[in-house]
Amino acid sequence: MTWAEQIRDRAAFTALYRVHHAVVYRFALSMACDRIAAAEITQDVFVWLLRHPDSFDPARGELTPFLLGVARKFLLRYKQTDPRLVPLEDHDLPAETTEDDQPSVVALRTAIAALPDRYREVVILCDLEGLTYEEAAASLDCATGTVRSRLHRARQFLSRKLDSKKRTQKCTV
């Protein structure tokens, strides 16, 4: 069965969706900081895949980085067309937390959300989703070296941000 036939097969597509939807959703949620937008973008990615099954070539790489690249394009388009999506730093919204979240986890999530998109993308893909540099590069449509340098820079930003937060907390205690 060819790739396009697999996509058109209901059972095969359902299995593919079950395997990959959570990764796409988490990426969209981390980038958009909006559960509704993330759900819409995730749905758009899989509808797009149904309509364009020949766009993915298994010989060129894995499906997960490909889907994340498609999600990234939908996120960029969504941010341009939807005025509700504005950068987090323009709001004083607290990060969504659960009862189990430690203050350090909340601080890290907040710091990641405050990163510029190009740095946040690589942190989410490599550090949170566990993609390799090559897979992240395929998702972002850039060179592997670009991913490495952005990730290094993003980690520096996060380290400084979290260190300054610790120093501020020590001074106020």
MIZA-511981 format. One record per residue: residue in one letter; x, y, z of N, C-alpha, C in turn; residue number from 0. Coordinates in steps of 0.02 Angstrom, whole numbers, m for minus. Example, Ala and Ser with C-alpha at 12.3 -4.5 7.8 and 13.67 -1.06 7.14 Angstrom:
<resn = A; neast = 660; nnorth = m284; nup = 390; caeast = 615; canorth = m225; caup = 390; ceast = 660; cnorth = m165; cup = 390; resi = 0>
<resn = S; neast = 642; nnorth = m112; nup = 354; caeast = 684; canorth = m53; caup = 357; ceast = 645; cnorth = 2; cup = 394; resi = 1>
This chain:
<resn = M; neast = 43; nnorth = m59; nup = 0; caeast = 0; canorth = 0; caup = 0; ceast = 45; cnorth = 62; cup = 0; resi = 0>
<resn = T; neast = 30; nnorth = 110; nup = m44; caeast = 70; canorth = 171; caup = m47; ceast = 51; cnorth = 217; cup = 11; resi = 1>
<resn = W; neast = 93; nnorth = 267; nup = 20; caeast = 80; canorth = 316; caup = 73; ceast = 12; cnorth = 349; cup = 65; resi = 2>
<resn = A; neast = m3; nnorth = 373; nup = 5; caeast = m67; canorth = 406; caup = m8; ceast = m126; cnorth = 359; cup = 6; resi = 3>
<resn = E; neast = m119; nnorth = 296; nup = m11; caeast = m172; canorth = 247; caup = 3; ceast = m180; cnorth = 237; cup = 78; resi = 4>
<resn = Q; neast = m124; nnorth = 237; nup = 115; caeast = m127; canorth = 230; caup = 187; ceast = m165; cnorth = 289; cup = 219; resi = 5>
<resn = I; neast = m152; nnorth = 349; nup = 194; caeast = m186; canorth = 408; caup = 221; ceast = m261; cnorth = 404; cup = 207; resi = 6>
<resn = R; neast = m279; nnorth = 380; nup = 150; caeast = m350; canorth = 377; caup = 131; ceast = m387; cnorth = 319; cup = 165; resi = 7>
<resn = D; neast = m350; nnorth = 271; nup = 192; caeast = m380; canorth = 215; caup = 228; ceast = m399; cnorth = 240; cup = 298; resi = 8>
<resn = R; neast = m462; nnorth = 234; nup = 314; caeast = m488; canorth = 262; caup = 377; ceast = m453; cnorth = 234; cup = 439; resi = 9>
<resn = A; neast = m444; nnorth = 169; nup = 442; caeast = m413; canorth = 137; caup = 500; ceast = m340; cnorth = 158; cup = 506; resi = 10>
<resn = A; neast = m305; nnorth = 160; nup = 450; caeast = m234; canorth = 180; caup = 450; ceast = m227; cnorth = 253; cup = 471; resi = 11>
<resn = F; neast = m271; nnorth = 296; nup = 446; caeast = m267; canorth = 366; caup = 464; ceast = m284; cnorth = 376; cup = 538; resi = 12>
<resn = T; neast = m332; nnorth = 339; nup = 563; caeast = m350; canorth = 344; caup = 634; ceast = m291; cnorth = 323; cup = 677; resi = 13>
<resn = A; neast = m257; nnorth = 270; nup = 659; caeast = m198; canorth = 248; caup = 696; ceast = m143; cnorth = 300; cup = 693; resi = 14>
<resn = L; neast = m132; nnorth = 329; nup = 634; caeast = m81; canorth = 381; caup = 625; ceast = m98; cnorth = 442; cup = 669; resi = 15>
<resn = Y; neast = m162; nnorth = 461; nup = 669; caeast = m184; canorth = 518; caup = 710; ceast = m172; cnorth = 505; cup = 784; resi = 16>
<resn = R; neast = m189; nnorth = 446; nup = 806; caeast = m180; canorth = 429; caup = 877; ceast = m107; cnorth = 432; cup = 899; resi = 17>
<resn = V; neast = m63; nnorth = 413; nup = 854; caeast = 8; canorth = 413; caup = 870; ceast = 37; cnorth = 484; cup = 871; resi = 18>
<resn = H; neast = 15; nnorth = 527; nup = 825; caeast = 48; canorth = 591; caup = 815; ceast = 11; cnorth = 653; cup = 839; resi = 19>
<resn = H; neast = m54; nnorth = 648; nup = 855; caeast = m91; canorth = 709; caup = 871; ceast = m66; cnorth = 742; cup = 936; resi = 20>
<resn = A; neast = m46; nnorth = 704; nup = 984; caeast = m25; canorth = 734; caup = 1048; ceast = 38; cnorth = 777; cup = 1040; resi = 21>
<resn = V; neast = 85; nnorth = 754; nup = 1000; caeast = 146; canorth = 792; caup = 989; ceast = 130; cnorth = 857; cup = 953; resi = 22>
<resn = V; neast = 88; nnorth = 854; nup = 902; caeast = 68; canorth = 913; caup = 864; ceast = 31; cnorth = 962; cup = 910; resi = 23>
<resn = Y; neast = m15; nnorth = 936; nup = 950; caeast = m53; canorth = 978; caup = 996; ceast = m8; cnorth = 1012; cup = 1047; resi = 24>
<resn = R; neast = 38; nnorth = 975; nup = 1077; caeast = 83; canorth = 1005; caup = 1127; ceast = 126; cnorth = 1060; cup = 1097; resi = 25>
<resn = F; neast = 150; nnorth = 1048; nup = 1036; caeast = 190; canorth = 1099; caup = 1002; ceast = 147; cnorth = 1161; cup = 989; resi = 26>
<resn = A; neast = 88; nnorth = 1152; nup = 963; caeast = 43; canorth = 1208; caup = 948; ceast = 25; cnorth = 1246; cup = 1013; resi = 27>
<resn = L; neast = 11; nnorth = 1208; nup = 1066; caeast = m6; canorth = 1239; caup = 1130; ceast = 53; cnorth = 1279; cup = 1158; resi = 28>
<resn = S; neast = 112; nnorth = 1251; nup = 1154; caeast = 171; canorth = 1286; caup = 1180; ceast = 186; cnorth = 1349; cup = 1140; resi = 29>
<resn = M; neast = 172; nnorth = 1348; nup = 1076; caeast = 186; canorth = 1406; caup = 1034; ceast = 130; cnorth = 1458; cup = 1037; resi = 30>
<resn = A; neast = 67; nnorth = 1436; nup = 1038; caeast = 11; canorth = 1483; caup = 1037; ceast = m12; cnorth = 1505; cup = 1106; resi = 31>
<resn = C; neast = 4; nnorth = 1464; nup = 1157; caeast = m18; canorth = 1478; caup = 1226; ceast = m94; cnorth = 1485; cup = 1231; resi = 32>
<resn = D; neast = m129; nnorth = 1446; nup = 1191; caeast = m201; canorth = 1449; caup = 1189; ceast = m227; cnorth = 1380; cup = 1170; resi = 33>
<resn = R; neast = m265; nnorth = 1349; nup = 1215; caeast = m289; canorth = 1281; caup = 1204; ceast = m336; cnorth = 1276; cup = 1144; resi = 34>
<resn = I; neast = m378; nnorth = 1324; nup = 1134; caeast = m425; canorth = 1321; caup = 1078; ceast = m387; cnorth = 1328; cup = 1012; resi = 35>
<resn = A; neast = m342; nnorth = 1375; nup = 1009; caeast = m301; canorth = 1384; caup = 948; ceast = m260; cnorth = 1321; cup = 934; resi = 36>
<resn = A; neast = m231; nnorth = 1291; nup = 987; caeast = m191; canorth = 1231; caup = 978; ceast = m234; cnorth = 1173; cup = 951; resi = 37>
<resn = A; neast = m294; nnorth = 1166; nup = 976; caeast = m339; canorth = 1114; caup = 952; ceast = m358; cnorth = 1126; cup = 879; resi = 38>
<resn = E; neast = m372; nnorth = 1188; nup = 861; caeast = m389; canorth = 1205; caup = 792; ceast = m330; cnorth = 1192; cup = 745; resi = 39>
<resn = I; neast = m272; nnorth = 1211; nup = 766; caeast = m212; canorth = 1201; caup = 724; ceast = m198; cnorth = 1127; cup = 716; resi = 40>
<resn = T; neast = m205; nnorth = 1089; nup = 769; caeast = m195; canorth = 1016; caup = 765; ceast = m244; cnorth = 986; cup = 715; resi = 41>
<resn = Q; neast = m305; nnorth = 1006; nup = 719; caeast = m356; canorth = 981; caup = 673; ceast = m338; cnorth = 1002; cup = 601; resi = 42>
<resn = D; neast = m318; nnorth = 1064; nup = 592; caeast = m299; canorth = 1088; caup = 526; ceast = m241; cnorth = 1048; cup = 496; resi = 43>
<resn = V; neast = m193; nnorth = 1030; nup = 537; caeast = m135; canorth = 991; caup = 513; ceast = m158; cnorth = 924; cup = 485; resi = 44>
<resn = F; neast = m202; nnorth = 890; nup = 520; caeast = m222; canorth = 823; caup = 497; ceast = m272; cnorth = 827; cup = 439; resi = 45>
<resn = V; neast = m313; nnorth = 879; nup = 436; caeast = m356; canorth = 888; caup = 378; ceast = m313; cnorth = 903; cup = 317; resi = 46>
<resn = W; neast = m262; nnorth = 945; nup = 327; caeast = m216; canorth = 961; caup = 272; ceast = m182; cnorth = 897; cup = 247; resi = 47>
<resn = L; neast = m161; nnorth = 854; nup = 293; caeast = m128; canorth = 792; caup = 274; ceast = m175; cnorth = 748; cup = 233; resi = 48>
<resn = L; neast = m239; nnorth = 746; nup = 252; caeast = m288; canorth = 708; caup = 213; ceast = m294; cnorth = 735; cup = 142; resi = 49>
<resn = R; neast = m292; nnorth = 800; nup = 135; caeast = m300; canorth = 832; caup = 70; ceast = m236; cnorth = 831; cup = 28; resi = 50>
<resn = H; neast = m178; nnorth = 826; nup = 60; caeast = m114; canorth = 828; caup = 25; ceast = m70; cnorth = 769; cup = 45; resi = 51>
<resn = P; neast = m94; nnorth = 708; nup = 35; caeast = m55; canorth = 650; caup = 58; ceast = 12; cnorth = 642; cup = 22; resi = 52>
<resn = D; neast = 16; nnorth = 667; nup = m40; caeast = 78; canorth = 659; caup = m78; ceast = 132; cnorth = 709; cup = m57; resi = 53>
<resn = S; neast = 116; nnorth = 755; nup = m12; caeast = 165; canorth = 805; caup = 10; ceast = 218; cnorth = 774; cup = 56; resi = 54>
<resn = F; neast = 201; nnorth = 720; nup = 89; caeast = 249; canorth = 686; caup = 132; ceast = 283; cnorth = 630; cup = 94; resi = 55>
<resn = D; neast = 349; nnorth = 630; nup = 97; caeast = 389; canorth = 578; caup = 65; ceast = 426; cnorth = 540; cup = 120; resi = 56>
<resn = P; neast = 406; nnorth = 479; nup = 135; caeast = 439; canorth = 440; caup = 188; ceast = 514; cnorth = 431; cup = 177; resi = 57>
<resn = A; neast = 536; nnorth = 435; nup = 115; caeast = 608; canorth = 427; caup = 101; ceast = 648; cnorth = 487; cup = 125; resi = 58>
<resn = R; neast = 616; nnorth = 544; nup = 135; caeast = 651; canorth = 605; caup = 156; ceast = 656; cnorth = 613; cup = 232; resi = 59>
<resn = G; neast = 618; nnorth = 574; nup = 270; caeast = 622; canorth = 580; caup = 342; ceast = 560; cnorth = 553; cup = 377; resi = 60>
<resn = E; neast = 559; nnorth = 563; nup = 442; caeast = 504; canorth = 538; caup = 484; ceast = 442; cnorth = 583; cup = 478; resi = 61>
<resn = L; neast = 385; nnorth = 556; nup = 496; caeast = 322; canorth = 592; caup = 492; ceast = 316; cnorth = 646; cup = 545; resi = 62>
<resn = T; neast = 339; nnorth = 632; nup = 606; caeast = 331; canorth = 681; caup = 661; ceast = 362; cnorth = 749; cup = 644; resi = 63>
<resn = P; neast = 425; nnorth = 752; nup = 623; caeast = 452; canorth = 818; caup = 605; ceast = 414; cnorth = 852; cup = 548; resi = 64>
<resn = F; neast = 391; nnorth = 811; nup = 500; caeast = 353; canorth = 839; caup = 445; ceast = 288; cnorth = 871; cup = 470; resi = 65>
<resn = L; neast = 252; nnorth = 836; nup = 514; caeast = 189; canorth = 862; caup = 541; ceast = 202; cnorth = 925; cup = 583; resi = 66>
<resn = L; neast = 256; nnorth = 925; nup = 620; caeast = 272; canorth = 985; caup = 660; ceast = 290; cnorth = 1044; cup = 615; resi = 67>
<resn = G; neast = 321; nnorth = 1030; nup = 559; caeast = 334; canorth = 1084; caup = 510; ceast = 269; cnorth = 1111; cup = 482; resi = 68>
<resn = V; neast = 222; nnorth = 1068; nup = 467; caeast = 156; canorth = 1090; caup = 443; ceast = 121; cnorth = 1130; cup = 497; resi = 69>
<resn = A; neast = 125; nnorth = 1106; nup = 559; caeast = 94; canorth = 1143; caup = 615; ceast = 125; cnorth = 1212; cup = 623; resi = 70>
<resn = R; neast = 191; nnorth = 1216; nup = 615; caeast = 225; canorth = 1280; caup = 620; ceast = 199; cnorth = 1329; cup = 567; resi = 71>
<resn = K; neast = 188; nnorth = 1305; nup = 507; caeast = 162; canorth = 1349; caup = 454; ceast = 91; cnorth = 1372; cup = 470; resi = 72>
<resn = F; neast = 50; nnorth = 1327; nup = 497; caeast = m17; canorth = 1346; caup = 518; ceast = m14; cnorth = 1397; cup = 575; resi = 73>
<resn = L; neast = 32; nnorth = 1387; nup = 622; caeast = 40; canorth = 1435; caup = 677; ceast = 60; cnorth = 1504; cup = 651; resi = 74>
<resn = L; neast = 106; nnorth = 1506; nup = 605; caeast = 127; canorth = 1571; caup = 577; ceast = 68; cnorth = 1605; cup = 542; resi = 75>
<resn = R; neast = 31; nnorth = 1567; nup = 503; caeast = m28; canorth = 1595; caup = 469; ceast = m80; cnorth = 1617; cup = 519; resi = 76>
<resn = Y; neast = m90; nnorth = 1577; nup = 570; caeast = m141; canorth = 1592; caup = 621; ceast = m124; cnorth = 1656; cup = 659; resi = 77>
<resn = K; neast = m60; nnorth = 1664; nup = 675; caeast = m39; canorth = 1724; caup = 711; ceast = m47; cnorth = 1786; cup = 668; resi = 78>
<resn = Q; neast = m38; nnorth = 1779; nup = 603; caeast = m45; canorth = 1837; caup = 558; ceast = m117; cnorth = 1856; cup = 548; resi = 79>
<resn = T; neast = m163; nnorth = 1807; nup = 549; caeast = m233; canorth = 1822; caup = 533; ceast = m278; cnorth = 1829; cup = 593; resi = 80>
<resn = D; neast = m258; nnorth = 1805; nup = 651; caeast = m301; canorth = 1808; caup = 710; ceast = m275; cnorth = 1859; cup = 759; resi = 81>
<resn = P; neast = m309; nnorth = 1915; nup = 766; caeast = m285; canorth = 1968; caup = 811; ceast = m287; cnorth = 1949; cup = 885; resi = 82>
<resn = R; neast = m322; nnorth = 1893; nup = 901; caeast = m323; canorth = 1873; caup = 972; ceast = m256; cnorth = 1847; cup = 995; resi = 83>
<resn = L; neast = m216; nnorth = 1822; nup = 947; caeast = m151; canorth = 1794; caup = 966; ceast = m99; cnorth = 1850; cup = 967; resi = 84>
<resn = V; neast = m80; nnorth = 1869; nup = 1027; caeast = m28; canorth = 1919; caup = 1035; ceast = 25; cnorth = 1889; cup = 1080; resi = 85>
<resn = P; neast = 87; nnorth = 1913; nup = 1075; caeast = 140; canorth = 1884; caup = 1117; ceast = 122; cnorth = 1887; cup = 1191; resi = 86>
<resn = L; neast = 141; nnorth = 1837; nup = 1228; caeast = 126; canorth = 1832; caup = 1299; ceast = 151; cnorth = 1891; cup = 1339; resi = 87>
<resn = E; neast = 209; nnorth = 1919; nup = 1318; caeast = 237; canorth = 1973; caup = 1357; ceast = 193; cnorth = 2036; cup = 1356; resi = 88>
<resn = D; neast = 144; nnorth = 2038; nup = 1310; caeast = 98; canorth = 2094; caup = 1307; ceast = 42; cnorth = 2088; cup = 1359; resi = 89>
<resn = H; neast = 40; nnorth = 2032; nup = 1394; caeast = m11; canorth = 2020; caup = 1444; ceast = 21; cnorth = 2000; cup = 1509; resi = 90>
<resn = D; neast = m15; nnorth = 2009; nup = 1562; caeast = 8; canorth = 1985; caup = 1627; ceast = m30; cnorth = 1922; cup = 1646; resi = 91>
<resn = L; neast = m33; nnorth = 1875; nup = 1599; caeast = m69; canorth = 1813; caup = 1611; ceast = m24; cnorth = 1764; cup = 1648; resi = 92>
<resn = P; neast = m48; nnorth = 1733; nup = 1700; caeast = m9; canorth = 1681; caup = 1733; ceast = m8; cnorth = 1618; cup = 1691; resi = 93>
<resn = A; neast = 45; nnorth = 1580; nup = 1697; caeast = 49; canorth = 1516; caup = 1663; ceast = m3; cnorth = 1469; cup = 1693; resi = 94>
<resn = E; neast = m33; nnorth = 1426; nup = 1651; caeast = m80; canorth = 1377; caup = 1677; ceast = m42; cnorth = 1327; cup = 1720; resi = 95>
<resn = T; neast = m67; nnorth = 1314; nup = 1779; caeast = m33; canorth = 1269; caup = 1824; ceast = m81; cnorth = 1216; cup = 1849; resi = 96>
<resn = T; neast = m54; nnorth = 1164; nup = 1875; caeast = m93; canorth = 1113; caup = 1909; ceast = m69; cnorth = 1111; cup = 1981; resi = 97>
<resn = E; neast = m105; nnorth = 1075; nup = 2022; caeast = m86; canorth = 1071; caup = 2092; ceast = m18; cnorth = 1039; cup = 2102; resi = 98>
<resn = D; neast = 2; nnorth = 996; nup = 2055; caeast = 65; canorth = 960; caup = 2061; ceast = 126; cnorth = 1001; cup = 2039; resi = 99>
<resn = D; neast = 114; nnorth = 1058; nup = 2007; caeast = 170; canorth = 1097; caup = 1981; ceast = 212; cnorth = 1128; cup = 2037; resi = 100>
<resn = Q; neast = 277; nnorth = 1119; nup = 2031; caeast = 324; canorth = 1150; caup = 2077; ceast = 336; cnorth = 1221; cup = 2053; resi = 101>
<resn = P; neast = 355; nnorth = 1267; nup = 2097; caeast = 369; canorth = 1336; caup = 2075; ceast = 423; cnorth = 1339; cup = 2021; resi = 102>
<resn = S; neast = 472; nnorth = 1294; nup = 2025; caeast = 525; canorth = 1295; caup = 1974; ceast = 499; cnorth = 1275; cup = 1905; resi = 103>
<resn = V; neast = 450; nnorth = 1229; nup = 1903; caeast = 421; canorth = 1208; caup = 1839; ceast = 380; cnorth = 1266; cup = 1810; resi = 104>
<resn = V; neast = 342; nnorth = 1299; nup = 1852; caeast = 303; canorth = 1357; caup = 1830; ceast = 349; cnorth = 1412; cup = 1804; resi = 105>
<resn = A; neast = 403; nnorth = 1424; nup = 1840; caeast = 451; canorth = 1475; caup = 1818; ceast = 482; cnorth = 1457; cup = 1751; resi = 106>
<resn = L; neast = 498; nnorth = 1393; nup = 1742; caeast = 527; canorth = 1371; caup = 1678; ceast = 477; cnorth = 1378; cup = 1622; resi = 107>
<resn = R; neast = 415; nnorth = 1358; nup = 1633; caeast = 363; canorth = 1365; caup = 1581; ceast = 353; cnorth = 1438; cup = 1562; resi = 108>
<resn = T; neast = 352; nnorth = 1481; nup = 1612; caeast = 344; canorth = 1553; caup = 1599; ceast = 403; cnorth = 1580; cup = 1560; resi = 109>
<resn = A; neast = 463; nnorth = 1559; nup = 1578; caeast = 523; canorth = 1583; caup = 1543; ceast = 523; cnorth = 1558; cup = 1470; resi = 110>
<resn = I; neast = 503; nnorth = 1496; nup = 1459; caeast = 500; canorth = 1470; caup = 1391; ceast = 448; cnorth = 1508; cup = 1350; resi = 111>
<resn = A; neast = 391; nnorth = 1522; nup = 1380; caeast = 338; canorth = 1558; caup = 1345; ceast = 360; cnorth = 1629; cup = 1326; resi = 112>
<resn = A; neast = 406; nnorth = 1657; nup = 1365; caeast = 429; canorth = 1726; caup = 1352; ceast = 483; cnorth = 1729; cup = 1297; resi = 113>
<resn = L; neast = 511; nnorth = 1672; nup = 1277; caeast = 562; canorth = 1672; caup = 1226; ceast = 534; cnorth = 1694; cup = 1158; resi = 114>
<resn = P; neast = 574; nnorth = 1726; nup = 1117; caeast = 552; canorth = 1740; caup = 1048; ceast = 537; cnorth = 1674; cup = 1013; resi = 115>
<resn = D; neast = 492; nnorth = 1675; nup = 964; caeast = 469; canorth = 1614; caup = 930; ceast = 525; cnorth = 1570; cup = 905; resi = 116>
<resn = R; neast = 576; nnorth = 1599; nup = 874; caeast = 628; canorth = 1557; caup = 843; ceast = 668; cnorth = 1518; cup = 895; resi = 117>
<resn = Y; neast = 672; nnorth = 1545; nup = 957; caeast = 707; canorth = 1509; caup = 1010; ceast = 659; cnorth = 1461; cup = 1046; resi = 118>
<resn = R; neast = 597; nnorth = 1483; nup = 1054; caeast = 547; canorth = 1441; caup = 1088; ceast = 535; cnorth = 1377; cup = 1048; resi = 119>
<resn = E; neast = 533; nnorth = 1383; nup = 981; caeast = 522; canorth = 1325; caup = 938; ceast = 574; cnorth = 1270; cup = 950; resi = 120>
<resn = V; neast = 637; nnorth = 1289; nup = 952; caeast = 690; canorth = 1238; caup = 959; ceast = 690; cnorth = 1208; cup = 1029; resi = 121>
<resn = V; neast = 674; nnorth = 1248; nup = 1080; caeast = 671; canorth = 1221; caup = 1148; ceast = 614; cnorth = 1170; cup = 1152; resi = 122>
<resn = I; neast = 557; nnorth = 1188; nup = 1124; caeast = 499; canorth = 1143; caup = 1126; ceast = 514; cnorth = 1078; cup = 1088; resi = 123>
<resn = L; neast = 542; nnorth = 1086; nup = 1027; caeast = 554; canorth = 1027; caup = 986; ceast = 609; cnorth = 982; cup = 1014; resi = 124>
<resn = C; neast = 665; nnorth = 1012; nup = 1033; caeast = 722; canorth = 971; caup = 1056; ceast = 718; cnorth = 952; cup = 1129; resi = 125>
<resn = D; neast = 706; nnorth = 1000; nup = 1172; caeast = 709; canorth = 986; caup = 1244; ceast = 644; cnorth = 957; cup = 1272; resi = 126>
<resn = L; neast = 587; nnorth = 980; nup = 1248; caeast = 523; canorth = 955; caup = 1275; ceast = 497; cnorth = 895; cup = 1237; resi = 127>
<resn = E; neast = 502; nnorth = 896; nup = 1170; caeast = 476; canorth = 841; caup = 1129; ceast = 528; cnorth = 788; cup = 1114; resi = 128>
<resn = G; neast = 592; nnorth = 803; nup = 1126; caeast = 644; canorth = 753; caup = 1117; ceast = 665; cnorth = 740; cup = 1045; resi = 129>
<resn = L; neast = 651; nnorth = 786; nup = 1000; caeast = 673; canorth = 777; caup = 931; ceast = 748; cnorth = 787; cup = 926; resi = 130>
<resn = T; neast = 779; nnorth = 755; nup = 878; caeast = 851; canorth = 765; caup = 866; ceast = 860; cnorth = 832; cup = 831; resi = 131>
<resn = Y; neast = 922; nnorth = 855; nup = 827; caeast = 935; canorth = 917; caup = 792; ceast = 913; cnorth = 912; cup = 719; resi = 132>
<resn = E; neast = 924; nnorth = 855; nup = 688; caeast = 907; canorth = 845; caup = 618; ceast = 830; cnorth = 846; cup = 609; resi = 133>
<resn = E; neast = 794; nnorth = 814; nup = 655; caeast = 721; canorth = 815; caup = 650; ceast = 693; cnorth = 884; cup = 661; resi = 134>
<resn = A; neast = 721; nnorth = 920; nup = 709; caeast = 699; canorth = 989; caup = 721; ceast = 713; cnorth = 1033; cup = 661; resi = 135>
<resn = A; neast = 772; nnorth = 1023; nup = 631; caeast = 790; canorth = 1062; caup = 571; ceast = 741; cnorth = 1048; cup = 515; resi = 136>
<resn = A; neast = 721; nnorth = 985; nup = 507; caeast = 671; canorth = 968; caup = 455; ceast = 604; cnorth = 1002; cup = 470; resi = 137>
<resn = S; neast = 584; nnorth = 1003; nup = 534; caeast = 521; canorth = 1035; caup = 553; ceast = 522; cnorth = 1110; cup = 540; resi = 138>
<resn = L; neast = 580; nnorth = 1141; nup = 554; caeast = 586; canorth = 1213; caup = 548; ceast = 610; cnorth = 1236; cup = 480; resi = 139>
<resn = D; neast = 626; nnorth = 1188; nup = 437; caeast = 650; canorth = 1203; caup = 370; ceast = 712; cnorth = 1248; cup = 371; resi = 140>
<resn = C; neast = 761; nnorth = 1226; nup = 411; caeast = 824; canorth = 1263; caup = 418; ceast = 881; cnorth = 1213; cup = 426; resi = 141>
<resn = A; neast = 941; nnorth = 1238; nup = 429; caeast = 1000; canorth = 1195; caup = 436; ceast = 1006; cnorth = 1169; cup = 508; resi = 142>
<resn = T; neast = 1039; nnorth = 1112; nup = 515; caeast = 1050; canorth = 1083; caup = 581; ceast = 1091; cnorth = 1130; cup = 625; resi = 143>
<resn = G; neast = 1140; nnorth = 1163; nup = 595; caeast = 1181; canorth = 1211; caup = 633; ceast = 1140; cnorth = 1268; cup = 660; resi = 144>
<resn = T; neast = 1089; nnorth = 1289; nup = 624; caeast = 1044; canorth = 1342; caup = 647; ceast = 1007; cnorth = 1319; cup = 709; resi = 145>
<resn = V; neast = 983; nnorth = 1257; nup = 708; caeast = 948; canorth = 1230; caup = 766; ceast = 995; cnorth = 1229; cup = 826; resi = 146>
<resn = R; neast = 1056; nnorth = 1205; nup = 816; caeast = 1104; canorth = 1201; caup = 871; ceast = 1118; cnorth = 1270; cup = 901; resi = 147>
<resn = S; neast = 1129; nnorth = 1319; nup = 857; caeast = 1145; canorth = 1386; caup = 883; ceast = 1085; cnorth = 1418; cup = 917; resi = 148>
<resn = R; neast = 1026; nnorth = 1409; nup = 889; caeast = 966; canorth = 1437; caup = 921; ceast = 953; cnorth = 1404; cup = 989; resi = 149>
<resn = L; neast = 963; nnorth = 1339; nup = 992; caeast = 952; canorth = 1303; caup = 1054; ceast = 1003; cnorth = 1325; cup = 1107; resi = 150>
<resn = H; neast = 1065; nnorth = 1334; nup = 1087; caeast = 1116; canorth = 1358; caup = 1133; ceast = 1097; cnorth = 1428; cup = 1159; resi = 151>
<resn = R; neast = 1077; nnorth = 1471; nup = 1114; caeast = 1059; canorth = 1539; caup = 1133; ceast = 997; cnorth = 1539; cup = 1178; resi = 152>
<resn = A; neast = 948; nnorth = 1497; nup = 1161; caeast = 886; canorth = 1492; caup = 1201; ceast = 902; cnorth = 1469; cup = 1272; resi = 153>
<resn = R; neast = 946; nnorth = 1419; nup = 1278; caeast = 965; canorth = 1395; caup = 1344; ceast = 1001; cnorth = 1449; cup = 1384; resi = 154>
<resn = Q; neast = 1041; nnorth = 1489; nup = 1351; caeast = 1074; canorth = 1545; caup = 1385; ceast = 1022; cnorth = 1595; cup = 1412; resi = 155>
<resn = F; neast = 972; nnorth = 1612; nup = 1369; caeast = 919; canorth = 1657; caup = 1390; ceast = 882; cnorth = 1629; cup = 1451; resi = 156>
<resn = L; neast = 864; nnorth = 1565; nup = 1446; caeast = 827; canorth = 1533; caup = 1501; ceast = 868; cnorth = 1531; cup = 1565; resi = 157>
<resn = S; neast = 931; nnorth = 1515; nup = 1559; caeast = 975; canorth = 1513; caup = 1618; ceast = 978; cnorth = 1581; cup = 1651; resi = 158>
<resn = R; neast = 989; nnorth = 1633; nup = 1612; caeast = 992; canorth = 1700; caup = 1641; ceast = 926; cnorth = 1721; cup = 1672; resi = 159>
<resn = K; neast = 872; nnorth = 1706; nup = 1637; caeast = 806; canorth = 1724; caup = 1663; ceast = 791; cnorth = 1689; cup = 1729; resi = 160>
<resn = L; neast = 806; nnorth = 1624; nup = 1732; caeast = 792; canorth = 1586; caup = 1793; ceast = 840; cnorth = 1606; cup = 1849; resi = 161>
<resn = D; neast = 903; nnorth = 1620; nup = 1833; caeast = 951; canorth = 1642; caup = 1883; ceast = 931; cnorth = 1709; cup = 1913; resi = 162>
<resn = S; neast = 908; nnorth = 1756; nup = 1871; caeast = 887; canorth = 1821; caup = 1896; ceast = 824; cnorth = 1814; cup = 1939; resi = 163>
<resn = K; neast = 781; nnorth = 1768; nup = 1921; caeast = 720; canorth = 1756; caup = 1961; ceast = 739; cnorth = 1728; cup = 2030; resi = 164>
<resn = K; neast = 788; nnorth = 1682; nup = 2032; caeast = 811; canorth = 1654; caup = 2096; ceast = 840; cnorth = 1709; cup = 2139; resi = 165>
<resn = R; neast = 881; nnorth = 1752; nup = 2110; caeast = 912; canorth = 1807; caup = 2148; ceast = 859; cnorth = 1854; cup = 2175; resi = 166>
<resn = T; neast = 808; nnorth = 1868; nup = 2135; caeast = 754; canorth = 1912; caup = 2156; ceast = 715; cnorth = 1880; cup = 2214; resi = 167>
<resn = Q; neast = 703; nnorth = 1815; nup = 2210; caeast = 667; canorth = 1781; caup = 2264; ceast = 707; cnorth = 1780; cup = 2328; resi = 168>
<resn = K; neast = 773; nnorth = 1771; nup = 2323; caeast = 815; canorth = 1771; caup = 2383; ceast = 814; cnorth = 1839; cup = 2417; resi = 169>
<resn = C; neast = 812; nnorth = 1892; nup = 2377; caeast = 813; canorth = 1960; caup = 2405; ceast = 747; cnorth = 1977; cup = 2439; resi = 170>
<resn = T; neast = 691; nnorth = 1948; nup = 2416; caeast = 627; canorth = 1964; caup = 2445; ceast = 609; cnorth = 1920; cup = 2503; resi = 171>
<resn = V; neast = 647; nnorth = 1868; nup = 2516; caeast = 630; canorth = 1821; caup = 2570; ceast = 655; cnorth = 1846; cup = 2636; resi = 172>
